[in-house]
């Protein structure tokens, strides 16, 4: 407001006559004719809509047909409006109210007087993210519904708990695009001073917020530590499945119960536990997420997938990288798996037995087996002298022959004990 006021003041500088109030009023009155409130009576969202070609085909996706909010009847058989912003769009539901602007269209180069309607996102009639529909109360078929909305206008807050109103929120003539389902348990987010909130219709949201030690009975669970004003960003997809049906009461995000969450914190303490907090592979355990009060990023969902479709996934930590599971930890590669460290402990942090080098151990065993074979060959010719004449020692001969066969078999198979996939230095 101050900027506009300054602009008006500056525009009169250097003149001795007062501003022409009549021209200003004429411009304001002319602007009134260019901005109207309209009720959406239909919207084109796919190629199956009967009026898909009328609005320009794919270039007309999002086009709405409308009636003036305070009057019955459409704006004409060929009247429709397109989204005002082609980069950020909120497509209205049938019976929601939008603001229409009469602005230049594609024909402005040929005809400066040719204009079309463009619409902004739906008005917050009910100030609720799920929908803000307000049907035409003059239509006889929704008499009961009219009483409900008129009661709301008179100060009775509209609180619906699983009571279908019969409000038409989808296209009346294109079943192909009619996917919106009205739900009574979608809650708006509780705001705190300075918040910027972006809320979807089904419990999705982005909060650009901060530590807020609010005294409201609807308090958040991330402000027990830090100071008011410490920044936090919360991405949430889906409310808790056990949320109650009183959808008009605001709620706050809950990282443990929301369907999927990403938290970007600064100095908050987030009440969150990872699936396995034993961390027995650590000699000095890292601070658990629920006790950490420095910047951290938390992702939580039923399943998390990280995939690099063309290059690499790099995970690095200044102190440690911890991977834990209540089930199994599985590592796979179709090529190589390389592990490099000054010390590798297998089985636990107290492991102190050295791992043998397979190739070197096999070579030593081959030497040992060869020497045992030589010893067995020597034992085969050992003779006894029971009557002064030499005779073979039957016990040693039998043992030597048996040992030679065993040594031969072991020698021939010993290379097979070496792993073909695990190598060490």
C-alpha beads as a LAMMPS data file, in Angstrom:
LAMMPS data file: protein, C-alpha beads

425 atoms
424 bonds

1 atom types
1 bond types

-500.0 500.0 xlo xhi
-500.0 500.0 ylo yhi
-500.0 500.0 zlo zhi

Masses

1 110.0

Atoms # bond

1 1 1 0.000 0.000 0.000
2 1 1 2.823 2.391 0.842
3 1 1 4.445 1.747 -2.530
4 1 1 1.208 2.497 -4.384
5 1 1 0.690 5.645 -2.330
6 1 1 4.200 6.849 -3.083
7 1 1 3.715 6.161 -6.779
8 1 1 0.586 8.285 -6.900
9 1 1 2.335 11.102 -5.068
10 1 1 5.366 10.982 -7.339
11 1 1 3.195 11.042 -10.438
12 1 1 1.857 14.476 -9.471
13 1 1 5.239 16.043 -8.829
14 1 1 6.196 18.850 -11.103
15 1 1 2.577 19.865 -11.776
16 1 1 0.699 22.760 -10.337
17 1 1 -2.774 21.354 -10.924
18 1 1 -4.279 18.640 -8.687
19 1 1 -4.652 15.102 -10.130
20 1 1 -7.730 14.536 -12.261
21 1 1 -9.944 12.628 -9.809
22 1 1 -12.556 12.110 -12.477
23 1 1 -10.177 10.147 -14.716
24 1 1 -9.056 8.000 -11.774
25 1 1 -12.635 7.113 -10.892
26 1 1 -13.373 6.358 -14.523
27 1 1 -10.429 3.965 -14.618
28 1 1 -11.575 2.257 -11.428
29 1 1 -15.114 1.933 -12.717
30 1 1 -13.771 0.584 -15.996
31 1 1 -11.729 -1.954 -14.081
32 1 1 -14.857 -3.210 -12.335
33 1 1 -16.174 -4.360 -15.672
34 1 1 -13.023 -6.326 -16.314
35 1 1 -13.037 -8.261 -13.010
36 1 1 -15.984 -10.484 -12.120
37 1 1 -16.620 -13.311 -9.684
38 1 1 -17.862 -16.430 -11.434
39 1 1 -19.005 -19.898 -10.474
40 1 1 -17.407 -22.779 -12.345
41 1 1 -20.043 -24.903 -14.068
42 1 1 -17.635 -27.107 -16.004
43 1 1 -13.929 -27.510 -16.756
44 1 1 -12.047 -29.176 -19.612
45 1 1 -9.265 -31.436 -18.352
46 1 1 -8.814 -34.041 -21.094
47 1 1 -9.477 -34.747 -24.752
48 1 1 -12.688 -36.656 -24.001
49 1 1 -14.592 -33.548 -22.971
50 1 1 -17.318 -32.711 -25.526
51 1 1 -16.062 -29.112 -25.684
52 1 1 -12.396 -30.040 -25.969
53 1 1 -12.101 -28.686 -29.523
54 1 1 -14.182 -25.597 -28.753
55 1 1 -11.586 -24.351 -26.270
56 1 1 -8.579 -24.995 -28.530
57 1 1 -7.731 -28.663 -27.983
58 1 1 -4.701 -29.290 -25.804
59 1 1 -4.026 -25.551 -25.667
60 1 1 -7.356 -25.164 -23.914
61 1 1 -6.784 -27.662 -21.112
62 1 1 -7.971 -26.050 -17.892
63 1 1 -10.575 -23.915 -19.621
64 1 1 -13.663 -23.339 -17.468
65 1 1 -17.254 -22.573 -18.377
66 1 1 -18.906 -20.302 -15.867
67 1 1 -21.836 -18.301 -14.648
68 1 1 -21.686 -15.052 -12.732
69 1 1 -21.492 -15.810 -9.045
70 1 1 -24.596 -13.840 -8.116
71 1 1 -26.664 -14.699 -11.156
72 1 1 -27.994 -17.796 -12.883
73 1 1 -27.145 -18.596 -16.458
74 1 1 -23.848 -18.994 -18.289
75 1 1 -21.737 -16.326 -19.852
76 1 1 -22.837 -17.485 -23.299
77 1 1 -22.554 -20.706 -25.251
78 1 1 -19.016 -19.903 -26.403
79 1 1 -17.788 -18.116 -23.259
80 1 1 -14.970 -19.747 -21.353
81 1 1 -11.939 -18.661 -19.354
82 1 1 -8.365 -19.910 -19.308
83 1 1 -5.899 -20.030 -16.387
84 1 1 -4.309 -16.644 -15.745
85 1 1 -0.900 -18.158 -14.932
86 1 1 0.361 -20.846 -17.289
87 1 1 3.228 -21.857 -14.970
88 1 1 1.421 -22.232 -11.632
89 1 1 -2.104 -23.577 -11.871
90 1 1 -4.783 -24.584 -9.410
91 1 1 -7.611 -26.106 -11.397
92 1 1 -10.969 -25.306 -9.816
93 1 1 -13.704 -27.799 -9.081
94 1 1 -17.209 -27.380 -10.390
95 1 1 -19.127 -24.950 -8.141
96 1 1 -16.008 -23.208 -6.872
97 1 1 -15.826 -19.423 -7.267
98 1 1 -13.036 -17.788 -9.246
99 1 1 -12.144 -14.237 -10.217
100 1 1 -12.238 -13.562 -13.954
101 1 1 -10.182 -10.890 -15.682
102 1 1 -10.982 -9.582 -19.140
103 1 1 -7.558 -9.259 -20.763
104 1 1 -5.957 -9.212 -24.222
105 1 1 -5.793 -12.590 -25.965
106 1 1 -3.934 -14.153 -28.919
107 1 1 -5.641 -11.761 -31.320
108 1 1 -4.314 -8.581 -29.703
109 1 1 -1.864 -7.982 -32.558
110 1 1 -4.675 -7.835 -35.083
111 1 1 -7.440 -6.404 -32.934
112 1 1 -6.565 -4.497 -29.777
113 1 1 -10.188 -4.586 -28.647
114 1 1 -10.377 -8.382 -28.719
115 1 1 -10.224 -9.751 -25.173
116 1 1 -10.815 -13.012 -23.346
117 1 1 -11.434 -14.057 -19.769
118 1 1 -8.675 -15.491 -17.588
119 1 1 -9.229 -16.853 -14.085
120 1 1 -7.291 -16.912 -10.855
121 1 1 -7.308 -19.850 -8.449
122 1 1 -10.532 -20.503 -6.479
123 1 1 -11.629 -18.069 -3.814
124 1 1 -11.319 -19.361 -0.268
125 1 1 -15.044 -19.268 0.446
126 1 1 -14.680 -21.825 3.248
127 1 1 -10.967 -21.172 3.811
128 1 1 -10.353 -24.901 3.453
129 1 1 -7.766 -26.615 1.238
130 1 1 -9.991 -29.569 0.247
131 1 1 -12.517 -27.523 -1.689
132 1 1 -14.305 -24.182 -1.599
133 1 1 -17.399 -25.007 -3.601
134 1 1 -20.482 -22.834 -3.209
135 1 1 -23.321 -24.079 -5.410
136 1 1 -26.039 -21.935 -6.890
137 1 1 -28.639 -21.827 -4.130
138 1 1 -31.372 -20.901 -6.589
139 1 1 -31.348 -24.352 -8.190
140 1 1 -34.390 -26.242 -6.819
141 1 1 -32.821 -29.698 -6.794
142 1 1 -30.484 -28.781 -3.958
143 1 1 -33.009 -27.232 -1.579
144 1 1 -31.682 -29.060 1.481
145 1 1 -28.178 -28.196 0.511
146 1 1 -29.195 -24.563 0.102
147 1 1 -30.444 -24.486 3.682
148 1 1 -27.097 -25.822 4.823
149 1 1 -25.124 -23.145 2.962
150 1 1 -27.531 -20.384 3.983
151 1 1 -27.102 -21.447 7.599
152 1 1 -23.373 -21.170 7.108
153 1 1 -23.806 -17.680 5.719
154 1 1 -25.748 -16.771 8.855
155 1 1 -22.835 -17.709 11.075
156 1 1 -23.177 -21.466 11.544
157 1 1 -19.838 -23.040 10.659
158 1 1 -20.220 -25.767 8.072
159 1 1 -19.067 -28.953 9.834
160 1 1 -19.688 -32.045 7.757
161 1 1 -18.957 -35.490 9.166
162 1 1 -19.490 -38.153 6.519
163 1 1 -22.733 -36.584 5.354
164 1 1 -22.764 -36.406 1.561
165 1 1 -24.139 -33.068 0.446
166 1 1 -24.778 -34.000 -3.171
167 1 1 -22.611 -31.073 -4.303
168 1 1 -21.492 -31.477 -7.885
169 1 1 -17.715 -31.055 -7.889
170 1 1 -16.886 -32.905 -11.120
171 1 1 -17.757 -32.262 -14.746
172 1 1 -21.445 -32.807 -15.485
173 1 1 -20.761 -34.035 -19.038
174 1 1 -17.322 -35.725 -19.049
175 1 1 -17.069 -38.805 -16.792
176 1 1 -13.558 -39.439 -18.138
177 1 1 -12.037 -36.704 -15.968
178 1 1 -14.291 -37.070 -12.923
179 1 1 -11.812 -38.304 -10.344
180 1 1 -12.320 -35.868 -7.481
181 1 1 -13.661 -37.516 -4.318
182 1 1 -14.961 -35.301 -1.534
183 1 1 -13.663 -36.304 1.897
184 1 1 -14.768 -35.049 5.272
185 1 1 -11.527 -35.818 7.116
186 1 1 -9.125 -33.547 5.233
187 1 1 -7.769 -31.047 7.742
188 1 1 -6.161 -27.680 7.049
189 1 1 -2.749 -27.023 8.528
190 1 1 -2.412 -24.987 11.694
191 1 1 -0.466 -21.814 10.812
192 1 1 2.038 -20.007 12.988
193 1 1 3.212 -16.426 12.769
194 1 1 5.239 -15.811 9.628
195 1 1 4.459 -19.158 7.965
196 1 1 4.121 -19.608 4.208
197 1 1 1.931 -22.646 3.516
198 1 1 1.134 -24.465 0.305
199 1 1 -1.664 -27.017 0.768
200 1 1 -3.120 -29.496 -1.687
201 1 1 -6.651 -30.850 -1.640
202 1 1 -5.804 -34.248 -0.107
203 1 1 -3.480 -33.518 2.793
204 1 1 -0.342 -32.669 0.840
205 1 1 1.538 -29.613 1.989
206 1 1 4.749 -27.627 2.082
207 1 1 5.409 -25.468 5.128
208 1 1 8.040 -22.739 5.084
209 1 1 7.916 -22.209 8.814
210 1 1 9.998 -21.810 11.919
211 1 1 10.311 -22.791 15.529
212 1 1 7.073 -21.460 16.979
213 1 1 6.532 -21.844 20.710
214 1 1 2.837 -21.115 20.371
215 1 1 0.435 -21.077 23.296
216 1 1 -2.393 -22.468 21.161
217 1 1 -3.984 -25.759 22.146
218 1 1 -2.965 -26.933 18.661
219 1 1 0.774 -26.809 19.132
220 1 1 3.441 -28.250 16.884
221 1 1 5.935 -30.947 17.896
222 1 1 9.138 -29.423 16.479
223 1 1 9.533 -26.389 18.743
224 1 1 10.677 -27.938 22.017
225 1 1 14.241 -26.847 21.254
226 1 1 15.760 -23.817 19.586
227 1 1 14.391 -20.307 19.440
228 1 1 11.366 -18.738 17.837
229 1 1 12.253 -17.928 14.255
230 1 1 14.642 -20.845 13.607
231 1 1 13.700 -21.886 10.046
232 1 1 12.212 -25.236 9.076
233 1 1 10.790 -26.613 5.818
234 1 1 8.357 -29.532 5.928
235 1 1 7.169 -31.503 2.908
236 1 1 4.225 -33.769 3.678
237 1 1 2.184 -36.108 1.487
238 1 1 -0.889 -37.462 3.228
239 1 1 -2.344 -37.074 6.689
240 1 1 -2.274 -39.834 9.336
241 1 1 -4.656 -42.673 8.538
242 1 1 -6.196 -42.417 12.002
243 1 1 -7.133 -38.727 11.706
244 1 1 -10.655 -37.929 12.907
245 1 1 -13.556 -36.790 10.735
246 1 1 -13.712 -33.252 12.101
247 1 1 -12.073 -31.865 9.013
248 1 1 -12.631 -28.239 9.944
249 1 1 -10.149 -28.416 12.859
250 1 1 -6.540 -27.600 11.881
251 1 1 -3.758 -30.074 12.547
252 1 1 0.031 -29.976 12.395
253 1 1 2.437 -32.287 10.648
254 1 1 3.418 -35.533 12.376
255 1 1 6.527 -37.136 10.933
256 1 1 5.788 -40.521 12.494
257 1 1 2.173 -40.740 11.269
258 1 1 1.995 -38.735 8.035
259 1 1 2.244 -40.987 4.991
260 1 1 5.492 -39.521 3.632
261 1 1 7.619 -36.655 4.927
262 1 1 10.769 -34.682 4.275
263 1 1 11.999 -32.378 7.047
264 1 1 14.715 -29.768 6.517
265 1 1 15.548 -28.493 9.992
266 1 1 17.838 -25.917 11.553
267 1 1 17.851 -26.157 15.348
268 1 1 14.637 -28.043 16.048
269 1 1 14.300 -31.345 17.903
270 1 1 12.119 -33.726 15.865
271 1 1 10.304 -36.509 17.787
272 1 1 11.313 -39.267 15.390
273 1 1 12.788 -42.742 15.812
274 1 1 14.514 -44.775 13.131
275 1 1 13.491 -48.420 12.676
276 1 1 16.632 -49.815 14.341
277 1 1 18.288 -47.676 16.982
278 1 1 20.519 -50.372 18.505
279 1 1 23.572 -49.212 16.533
280 1 1 25.679 -52.008 18.059
281 1 1 28.222 -51.679 15.250
282 1 1 29.379 -48.382 16.771
283 1 1 31.921 -47.932 19.519
284 1 1 30.668 -44.349 19.937
285 1 1 27.054 -44.090 18.835
286 1 1 25.889 -41.009 16.896
287 1 1 23.165 -38.821 18.363
288 1 1 19.761 -40.263 17.534
289 1 1 17.478 -38.143 15.324
290 1 1 15.067 -37.350 18.164
291 1 1 17.889 -35.864 20.266
292 1 1 19.725 -34.001 17.530
293 1 1 19.326 -30.209 17.582
294 1 1 21.531 -29.130 14.685
295 1 1 20.544 -28.927 11.011
296 1 1 19.476 -32.281 9.606
297 1 1 17.350 -33.688 6.766
298 1 1 14.911 -36.474 7.591
299 1 1 13.063 -38.595 5.042
300 1 1 10.371 -40.915 6.356
301 1 1 7.956 -43.177 4.504
302 1 1 6.976 -46.840 4.200
303 1 1 9.625 -47.231 1.522
304 1 1 12.442 -44.996 0.281
305 1 1 14.211 -45.517 -3.034
306 1 1 17.325 -43.654 -4.182
307 1 1 18.295 -44.366 -7.762
308 1 1 20.784 -42.782 -10.157
309 1 1 19.624 -43.641 -13.663
310 1 1 22.799 -42.562 -15.470
311 1 1 25.587 -42.014 -12.957
312 1 1 26.298 -42.676 -9.288
313 1 1 24.731 -42.556 -5.849
314 1 1 27.264 -41.058 -3.431
315 1 1 26.698 -41.300 0.318
316 1 1 29.319 -39.646 2.475
317 1 1 29.552 -38.605 6.113
318 1 1 32.175 -36.633 8.013
319 1 1 31.990 -38.954 11.029
320 1 1 30.233 -42.118 9.860
321 1 1 27.670 -43.642 7.541
322 1 1 25.291 -45.940 9.378
323 1 1 23.067 -48.507 7.672
324 1 1 20.837 -50.574 9.934
325 1 1 17.830 -52.831 9.594
326 1 1 15.533 -54.963 11.699
327 1 1 15.702 -57.528 8.927
328 1 1 18.650 -57.925 6.577
329 1 1 21.115 -55.616 4.892
330 1 1 21.671 -56.678 1.285
331 1 1 24.403 -55.356 -1.001
332 1 1 24.513 -56.411 -4.648
333 1 1 26.511 -55.578 -7.734
334 1 1 26.587 -57.045 -11.233
335 1 1 30.258 -56.062 -11.535
336 1 1 32.437 -55.341 -8.513
337 1 1 31.997 -54.502 -4.847
338 1 1 35.006 -52.738 -3.331
339 1 1 35.586 -52.135 0.371
340 1 1 38.519 -49.996 1.435
341 1 1 39.445 -49.201 5.031
342 1 1 42.406 -49.149 7.395
343 1 1 40.641 -51.728 9.544
344 1 1 37.675 -53.967 8.741
345 1 1 35.912 -55.760 11.601
346 1 1 33.520 -58.584 10.816
347 1 1 30.970 -59.747 13.368
348 1 1 31.177 -56.820 15.773
349 1 1 33.241 -53.986 17.164
350 1 1 35.203 -56.404 19.408
351 1 1 36.373 -58.651 16.566
352 1 1 40.153 -59.155 16.995
353 1 1 40.952 -62.317 15.003
354 1 1 42.818 -61.804 11.750
355 1 1 41.422 -63.013 8.437
356 1 1 43.747 -65.352 6.478
357 1 1 44.896 -64.424 3.005
358 1 1 43.394 -67.144 0.876
359 1 1 45.953 -67.456 -1.940
360 1 1 48.953 -67.294 0.392
361 1 1 47.378 -69.767 2.805
362 1 1 46.755 -72.236 -0.041
363 1 1 50.347 -71.994 -1.216
364 1 1 51.587 -72.740 2.297
365 1 1 49.191 -75.662 2.570
366 1 1 50.434 -77.053 -0.752
367 1 1 53.994 -76.954 0.560
368 1 1 52.909 -78.696 3.738
369 1 1 50.958 -81.344 1.822
370 1 1 53.906 -81.966 -0.494
371 1 1 56.180 -82.543 2.468
372 1 1 53.647 -84.892 4.030
373 1 1 53.488 -86.801 0.741
374 1 1 57.262 -87.132 0.754
375 1 1 57.156 -88.389 4.314
376 1 1 54.493 -90.941 3.396
377 1 1 56.566 -92.187 0.457
378 1 1 59.507 -92.689 2.832
379 1 1 57.338 -94.572 5.309
380 1 1 56.251 -96.984 2.564
381 1 1 59.773 -98.487 2.334
382 1 1 60.438 -98.745 6.034
383 1 1 61.348 -102.387 6.804
384 1 1 61.384 -104.543 9.874
385 1 1 64.061 -107.150 10.708
386 1 1 62.169 -109.777 12.678
387 1 1 64.494 -112.732 11.787
388 1 1 67.503 -110.936 10.466
389 1 1 65.937 -110.513 7.008
390 1 1 64.202 -107.238 5.960
391 1 1 60.434 -107.294 5.494
392 1 1 58.013 -104.328 4.898
393 1 1 56.306 -102.862 7.971
394 1 1 52.670 -103.670 7.273
395 1 1 51.260 -101.005 9.599
396 1 1 53.339 -98.150 8.185
397 1 1 52.823 -99.346 4.620
398 1 1 49.047 -99.345 4.986
399 1 1 49.016 -95.929 6.688
400 1 1 51.382 -94.449 4.120
401 1 1 49.358 -95.638 1.154
402 1 1 46.158 -94.326 2.715
403 1 1 47.721 -90.947 3.583
404 1 1 49.198 -90.545 0.125
405 1 1 45.764 -90.923 -1.442
406 1 1 44.264 -88.366 0.978
407 1 1 47.112 -85.901 0.400
408 1 1 46.772 -86.313 -3.345
409 1 1 43.040 -85.594 -3.238
410 1 1 43.461 -82.579 -0.958
411 1 1 46.254 -81.164 -3.099
412 1 1 44.157 -81.480 -6.253
413 1 1 41.113 -79.788 -4.646
414 1 1 42.696 -77.195 -2.408
415 1 1 42.479 -74.390 -4.994
416 1 1 38.700 -74.729 -4.898
417 1 1 38.567 -73.362 -1.352
418 1 1 39.604 -69.922 -2.619
419 1 1 36.721 -67.504 -3.139
420 1 1 36.203 -66.347 -6.694
421 1 1 34.343 -63.173 -5.585
422 1 1 35.887 -61.985 -2.278
423 1 1 39.444 -60.686 -2.390
424 1 1 41.652 -59.088 0.266
425 1 1 45.066 -57.468 0.424

Bonds

1 1 1 2
2 1 2 3
3 1 3 4
4 1 4 5
5 1 5 6
6 1 6 7
7 1 7 8
8 1 8 9
9 1 9 10
10 1 10 11
11 1 11 12
12 1 12 13
13 1 13 14
14 1 14 15
15 1 15 16
16 1 16 17
17 1 17 18
18 1 18 19
19 1 19 20
20 1 20 21
21 1 21 22
22 1 22 23
23 1 23 24
24 1 24 25
25 1 25 26
26 1 26 27
27 1 27 28
28 1 28 29
29 1 29 30
30 1 30 31
31 1 31 32
32 1 32 33
33 1 33 34
34 1 34 35
35 1 35 36
36 1 36 37
37 1 37 38
38 1 38 39
39 1 39 40
40 1 40 41
41 1 41 42
42 1 42 43
43 1 43 44
44 1 44 45
45 1 45 46
46 1 46 47
47 1 47 48
48 1 48 49
49 1 49 50
50 1 50 51
51 1 51 52
52 1 52 53
53 1 53 54
54 1 54 55
55 1 55 56
56 1 56 57
57 1 57 58
58 1 58 59
59 1 59 60
60 1 60 61
61 1 61 62
62 1 62 63
63 1 63 64
64 1 64 65
65 1 65 66
66 1 66 67
67 1 67 68
68 1 68 69
69 1 69 70
70 1 70 71
71 1 71 72
72 1 72 73
73 1 73 74
74 1 74 75
75 1 75 76
76 1 76 77
77 1 77 78
78 1 78 79
79 1 79 80
80 1 80 81
81 1 81 82
82 1 82 83
83 1 83 84
84 1 84 85
85 1 85 86
86 1 86 87
87 1 87 88
88 1 88 89
89 1 89 90
90 1 90 91
91 1 91 92
92 1 92 93
93 1 93 94
94 1 94 95
95 1 95 96
96 1 96 97
97 1 97 98
98 1 98 99
99 1 99 100
100 1 100 101
101 1 101 102
102 1 102 103
103 1 103 104
104 1 104 105
105 1 105 106
106 1 106 107
107 1 107 108
108 1 108 109
109 1 109 110
110 1 110 111
111 1 111 112
112 1 112 113
113 1 113 114
114 1 114 115
115 1 115 116
116 1 116 117
117 1 117 118
118 1 118 119
119 1 119 120
120 1 120 121
121 1 121 122
122 1 122 123
123 1 123 124
124 1 124 125
125 1 125 126
126 1 126 127
127 1 127 128
128 1 128 129
129 1 129 130
130 1 130 131
131 1 131 132
132 1 132 133
133 1 133 134
134 1 134 135
135 1 135 136
136 1 136 137
137 1 137 138
138 1 138 139
139 1 139 140
140 1 140 141
141 1 141 142
142 1 142 143
143 1 143 144
144 1 144 145
145 1 145 146
146 1 146 147
147 1 147 148
148 1 148 149
149 1 149 150
150 1 150 151
151 1 151 152
152 1 152 153
153 1 153 154
154 1 154 155
155 1 155 156
156 1 156 157
157 1 157 158
158 1 158 159
159 1 159 160
160 1 160 161
161 1 161 162
162 1 162 163
163 1 163 164
164 1 164 165
165 1 165 166
166 1 166 167
167 1 167 168
168 1 168 169
169 1 169 170
170 1 170 171
171 1 171 172
172 1 172 173
173 1 173 174
174 1 174 175
175 1 175 176
176 1 176 177
177 1 177 178
178 1 178 179
179 1 179 180
180 1 180 181
181 1 181 182
182 1 182 183
183 1 183 184
184 1 184 185
185 1 185 186
186 1 186 187
187 1 187 188
188 1 188 189
189 1 189 190
190 1 190 191
191 1 191 192
192 1 192 193
193 1 193 194
194 1 194 195
195 1 195 196
196 1 196 197
197 1 197 198
198 1 198 199
199 1 199 200
200 1 200 201
201 1 201 202
202 1 202 203
203 1 203 204
204 1 204 205
205 1 205 206
206 1 206 207
207 1 207 208
208 1 208 209
209 1 209 210
210 1 210 211
211 1 211 212
212 1 212 213
213 1 213 214
214 1 214 215
215 1 215 216
216 1 216 217
217 1 217 218
218 1 218 219
219 1 219 220
220 1 220 221
221 1 221 222
222 1 222 223
223 1 223 224
224 1 224 225
225 1 225 226
226 1 226 227
227 1 227 228
228 1 228 229
229 1 229 230
230 1 230 231
231 1 231 232
232 1 232 233
233 1 233 234
234 1 234 235
235 1 235 236
236 1 236 237
237 1 237 238
238 1 238 239
239 1 239 240
240 1 240 241
241 1 241 242
242 1 242 243
243 1 243 244
244 1 244 245
245 1 245 246
246 1 246 247
247 1 247 248
248 1 248 249
249 1 249 250
250 1 250 251
251 1 251 252
252 1 252 253
253 1 253 254
254 1 254 255
255 1 255 256
256 1 256 257
257 1 257 258
258 1 258 259
259 1 259 260
260 1 260 261
261 1 261 262
262 1 262 263
263 1 263 264
264 1 264 265
265 1 265 266
266 1 266 267
267 1 267 268
268 1 268 269
269 1 269 270
270 1 270 271
271 1 271 272
272 1 272 273
273 1 273 274
274 1 274 275
275 1 275 276
276 1 276 277
277 1 277 278
278 1 278 279
279 1 279 280
280 1 280 281
281 1 281 282
282 1 282 283
283 1 283 284
284 1 284 285
285 1 285 286
286 1 286 287
287 1 287 288
288 1 288 289
289 1 289 290
290 1 290 291
291 1 291 292
292 1 292 293
293 1 293 294
294 1 294 295
295 1 295 296
296 1 296 297
297 1 297 298
298 1 298 299
299 1 299 300
300 1 300 301
301 1 301 302
302 1 302 303
303 1 303 304
304 1 304 305
305 1 305 306
306 1 306 307
307 1 307 308
308 1 308 309
309 1 309 310
310 1 310 311
311 1 311 312
312 1 312 313
313 1 313 314
314 1 314 315
315 1 315 316
316 1 316 317
317 1 317 318
318 1 318 319
319 1 319 320
320 1 320 321
321 1 321 322
322 1 322 323
323 1 323 324
324 1 324 325
325 1 325 326
326 1 326 327
327 1 327 328
328 1 328 329
329 1 329 330
330 1 330 331
331 1 331 332
332 1 332 333
333 1 333 334
334 1 334 335
335 1 335 336
336 1 336 337
337 1 337 338
338 1 338 339
339 1 339 340
340 1 340 341
341 1 341 342
342 1 342 343
343 1 343 344
344 1 344 345
345 1 345 346
346 1 346 347
347 1 347 348
348 1 348 349
349 1 349 350
350 1 350 351
351 1 351 352
352 1 352 353
353 1 353 354
354 1 354 355
355 1 355 356
356 1 356 357
357 1 357 358
358 1 358 359
359 1 359 360
360 1 360 361
361 1 361 362
362 1 362 363
363 1 363 364
364 1 364 365
365 1 365 366
366 1 366 367
367 1 367 368
368 1 368 369
369 1 369 370
370 1 370 371
371 1 371 372
372 1 372 373
373 1 373 374
374 1 374 375
375 1 375 376
376 1 376 377
377 1 377 378
378 1 378 379
379 1 379 380
380 1 380 381
381 1 381 382
382 1 382 383
383 1 383 384
384 1 384 385
385 1 385 386
386 1 386 387
387 1 387 388
388 1 388 389
389 1 389 390
390 1 390 391
391 1 391 392
392 1 392 393
393 1 393 394
394 1 394 395
395 1 395 396
396 1 396 397
397 1 397 398
398 1 398 399
399 1 399 400
400 1 400 401
401 1 401 402
402 1 402 403
403 1 403 404
404 1 404 405
405 1 405 406
406 1 406 407
407 1 407 408
408 1 408 409
409 1 409 410
410 1 410 411
411 1 411 412
412 1 412 413
413 1 413 414
414 1 414 415
415 1 415 416
416 1 416 417
417 1 417 418
418 1 418 419
419 1 419 420
420 1 420 421
421 1 421 422
422 1 422 423
423 1 423 424
424 1 424 425
